[in-house]
Amino acid sequence: MIIVMAATPFEVDALSAQLSRPRRVVIGKCSALKGRLRSVPVLVFISGVGKTNAAHGTTALLEQFRPDLFLLTGCGGAYQRSGLVVGDLALASEEIFGDEGVITPHGWRSMKYLRLPLLRKTERIYYNRFPMDHKIVARAKKILRAFCPKTGKFVTVSQVTGTQRRAEEMQKRFGAICENMEGAPVAQLCALYDIPFLEIRGISNIVKQRDKREWNLSAAARISQEGAKEIILHWGKTP
């Protein structure tokens, strides 16, 4: 089975409508839609926006299921030097907690500076950064080659970047291509539960001075769901 999670309904509505024999299943205090995309078992879950909702939903799902792949999808903002434009598809090579840390007189410092890991797993210590399995990312790139996805680091934030100064600061700090509000806690929990994890996002806007007239959420949701469908249909067939 493949789990597909998104923050909001419109980010998975088109995909959900294509499931055969859909039925609601209880996931803790929430529910999900379970069905098949052609012959592939799929569970679609809407987490709600932000880190807490994403962490809660992921935990509830992974306590109940052990999927072949946990696919997080939806919309994201692209940093200006990423090479991405609105309507493109982005693929995460790493998820980064962008806010966790400390503000010092010399600027922001990470959890590593504080010597406070977010996760200890056997001998591995994670601070702000949760790298993806490069084999999983390479497999996804192969499946998504027709979409020409841009692969790079994603940053998860609690507050959406809405000024040019902050956008430049975040891109310089992390060297990332995409900003979102859910990815890092999902990556952390999939690492904890040893579940294959993948994140793709359609680009809805460029991260700069906030102007929603330049956004295209529909295009972003459409491309991300098209990409998610390709991954679902071909994941079990691609070595």
Phi and psi in degrees as a GROMACS rama.xvg file:
@    title "Ramachandran Plot"
@    xaxis  label "Phi"
@    yaxis  label "Psi"
@TYPE xy
-112.839  129.069  ILE-2
-94.3442  129.648  ILE-3
-115.402  122.056  VAL-4
-122.05  140.872  MET-5
-140.96  163.529  ALA-6
-78.4551  -34.2598  ALA-7
-131.485  156.778  THR-8
-59.2999  -41.0011  PRO-9
-66.5514  -16.3924  PHE-10
-80.1911  -9.81923  GLU-11
-135.318  3.61498  VAL-12
-57.861  -46.1218  ASP-13
-65.082  -39.0556  ALA-14
-67.9418  -43.738  LEU-15
-61.3601  -36.7822  SER-16
-65.6613  -17.9455  ALA-17
-92.6116  -3.49463  GLN-18
-73.0999  136.891  LEU-19
-91.1679  146.789  SER-20
49.3668  50.3805  ARG-21
-70.4546  143.741  PRO-22
-147.702  150.302  ARG-23
-82.0101  136.325  ARG-24
-126.19  146.744  VAL-25
-82.5279  130.628  VAL-26
-124.817  94.3586  ILE-27
59.9225  -121.71  GLY-28
-90.7223  3.96802  LYS-29
-120.445  -170.578  CYS-30
-143.507  163.351  SER-31
-138.688  166.875  ALA-32
-106.184  122.144  LEU-33
-114.416  134.749  LYS-34
-168.7  -156.638  GLY-35
-131.227  140.574  ARG-36
-105.847  103.543  LEU-37
57.2503  -114.97  ARG-38
-101.343  1.80154  SER-39
-92.7416  123.201  VAL-40
-67.3213  130.471  PRO-41
-135.399  141.741  VAL-42
-123.489  121.949  LEU-43
-105.799  127.391  VAL-44
-130.444  133.406  PHE-45
-104.455  115.067  ILE-46
-83.5899  -29.6673  SER-47
95.4491  163.156  GLY-48
-83.586  141.712  VAL-49
100.238  168.986  GLY-50
-64.1474  -42.3136  LYS-51
-64.9531  -47.4804  THR-52
-62.2367  -41.1838  ASN-53
-63.9828  -43.2454  ALA-54
-66.6881  -42.7135  ALA-55
-62.3814  -48.6444  HIS-56
-62.34  -43.2319  GLY-57
-63.681  -43.5737  THR-58
-61.6787  -46.4887  THR-59
-60.1331  -41.3195  ALA-60
-65.7581  -45.3648  LEU-61
-78.8181  -14.9962  LEU-62
-76.3768  -20.7627  GLU-63
-107.184  -28.0302  GLN-64
-132.303  157.026  PHE-65
-126.054  84.4487  ARG-66
-74.6378  159.465  PRO-67
-70.4894  -26.843  ASP-68
-155.82  138.195  LEU-69
-106.925  111.82  PHE-70
-108.976  114.518  LEU-71
-97.3379  128.799  LEU-72
-138.477  173.189  THR-73
141.988  -156.042  GLY-74
-102.675  155.508  CYS-75
-153.672  162.506  GLY-76
-100.119  138.009  GLY-77
-97.3382  135.359  ALA-78
-71.3668  150.494  TYR-79
-62.8438  -32.3802  GLN-80
-93.8932  15.8875  ARG-81
-77.2602  -23.3466  SER-82
87.1471  -1.22479  GLY-83
-87.5302  152.201  LEU-84
-128.199  165.416  VAL-85
-58.8566  132.036  VAL-86
97.4949  -8.00358  GLY-87
-77.3759  166.648  ASP-88
-110.769  131.562  LEU-89
-116.319  144.526  ALA-90
-124.898  126.786  LEU-91
-79.2575  131.415  ALA-92
-98.0688  -16.3638  SER-93
-162.962  145.097  GLU-94
-113.325  138.307  GLU-95
-127.659  130.025  ILE-96
-72.9263  112.536  PHE-97
-85.2451  -16.004  GLY-98
-107.578  -30.7313  ASP-99
-65.3448  127.846  GLU-100
151.69  -144.156  GLY-101
-147.509  142.829  VAL-102
-92.9506  120.202  ILE-103
-109.941  172.178  THR-104
-58.9345  -18.1608  PRO-105
-104.047  10.5693  HIS-106
110.437  -172.128  GLY-107
-70.8796  140.679  TRP-108
-131.447  149.999  ARG-109
-82.7784  178.957  SER-110
-64.6715  -27.4117  MET-111
-65.069  -38.809  LYS-112
-59.4802  -38.1847  TYR-113
-80.6476  -9.42049  LEU-114
58.5484  41.5034  ARG-115
-124.923  92.7153  LEU-116
-64.5291  146.735  PRO-117
-84.2928  -22.7785  LEU-118
-155.708  134.555  LEU-119
-114.479  123.637  ARG-120
-131.936  107.581  LYS-121
50.5789  -117.192  THR-122
-95.104  0.966525  GLU-123
-96.7209  136.872  ARG-124
-117.776  128.829  ILE-125
-112.246  131.932  TYR-126
-104.501  -105.078  TYR-127
-87.3479  -20.4241  ASN-128
-106.526  134.191  ARG-129
-127.679  93.9526  PHE-130
-67.969  146.475  PRO-131
-81.3593  157.604  MET-132
-66.6806  119.069  ASP-133
-64.3369  -26.3681  HIS-134
-69.4262  -38.0698  LYS-135
-67.5411  -42.7037  ILE-136
-63.495  -43.4394  VAL-137
-63.0459  -39.1039  ALA-138
-64.2195  -42.4196  ARG-139
-65.0144  -41.6174  ALA-140
-59.416  -38.4694  LYS-141
-63.886  -45.1415  LYS-142
-65.2165  -37.888  ILE-143
-93.9199  13.78  LEU-144
-56.5888  -32.0737  ARG-145
-66.2702  -21.2375  ALA-146
-89.6666  -9.57815  PHE-147
48.8564  55.3548  CYS-148
-68.7817  144.33  PRO-149
-89.4846  128.173  LYS-150
-106.081  135.708  THR-151
179.668  -172.791  GLY-152
-75.2855  140.777  LYS-153
-109.941  147.564  PHE-154
-117.868  130.66  VAL-155
-102.44  126.745  THR-156
-123.899  159.043  VAL-157
-90.1352  -29.0111  SER-158
-121.81  129.079  GLN-159
-65.0515  135.834  VAL-160
-70.3062  127.715  THR-161
-134.191  13.579  GLY-162
-131.151  154.199  THR-163
-63.5109  -40.7844  GLN-164
-62.0657  -45.2828  ARG-165
-67.6431  -37.3887  ARG-166
-60.9399  -44.3777  ALA-167
-66.7342  -38.2152  GLU-168
-63.2769  -44.6914  GLU-169
-67.9775  -41.347  MET-170
-67.2827  -39.2956  GLN-171
-65.5884  -38.9332  LYS-172
-67.3883  -41.8067  ARG-173
-113.847  -15.9287  PHE-174
60.6135  36.5861  GLY-175
-96.0491  166.839  ALA-176
-107.713  -21.1066  ILE-177
-145.462  143.085  CYS-178
-117.006  139.157  GLU-179
-150.699  -175.791  ASN-180
-122.67  5.20488  MET-181
-132.812  -22.3817  GLU-182
-62.6321  -44.2096  GLY-183
-62.5664  -44.7441  ALA-184
-65.0828  -31.0116  PRO-185
-68.0834  -42.5355  VAL-186
-61.0826  -41.1584  ALA-187
-62.741  -45.1924  GLN-188
-73.0087  -34.2118  LEU-189
-66.1407  -34.7456  CYS-190
-65.2725  -41.5119  ALA-191
-63.2119  -41.6426  LEU-192
-91.3819  0.864645  TYR-193
59.5975  48.7738  ASP-194
-111.531  131.197  ILE-195
-59.1102  128.273  PRO-196
-125.898  140.832  PHE-197
-143.463  141.91  LEU-198
-131.351  126.247  GLU-199
-126.607  147.136  ILE-200
-142.204  138.993  ARG-201
-83.0171  140.603  GLY-202
-85.191  118.196  ILE-203
-96.9169  -22.0495  SER-204
-163.671  162.982  ASN-205
-96.1548  133.237  ILE-206
-75.6001  109.153  VAL-207
-164.687  -155.695  LYS-208
-55.293  123.412  GLN-209
-65.3316  124.677  ARG-210
-150.721  98.3838  ASP-211
-68.888  -11.1684  LYS-212
-66.3432  -20.9492  ARG-213
-93.3232  -1.29851  GLU-214
-84.9955  154.467  TRP-215
-141.657  83.6972  ASN-216
-66.9367  -34.0743  LEU-217
-63.5663  -44.5773  SER-218
-64.2268  -39.622  ALA-219
-65.8532  -44.5873  ALA-220
-65.6854  -36.2049  ALA-221
-66.3649  -48.2007  ARG-222
-68.4391  -35.92  ILE-223
-67.8429  -37.3073  SER-224
-72.8368  -35.0683  GLN-225
-63.7574  -41.5229  GLU-226
-65.3544  -42.3645  GLY-227
-61.0459  -41.0797  ALA-228
-61.1161  -43.6002  LYS-229
-62.3043  -41.6749  GLU-230
-63.5529  -45.3002  ILE-231
-58.8174  -47.982  ILE-232
-69.9918  -26.9402  LEU-233
-113.997  -3.61202  HIS-234
-60.6799  -44.0401  TRP-235
-75.9562  -8.78081  GLY-236
-102.187  -15.0234  LYS-237
-99.2699  121.776  THR-238
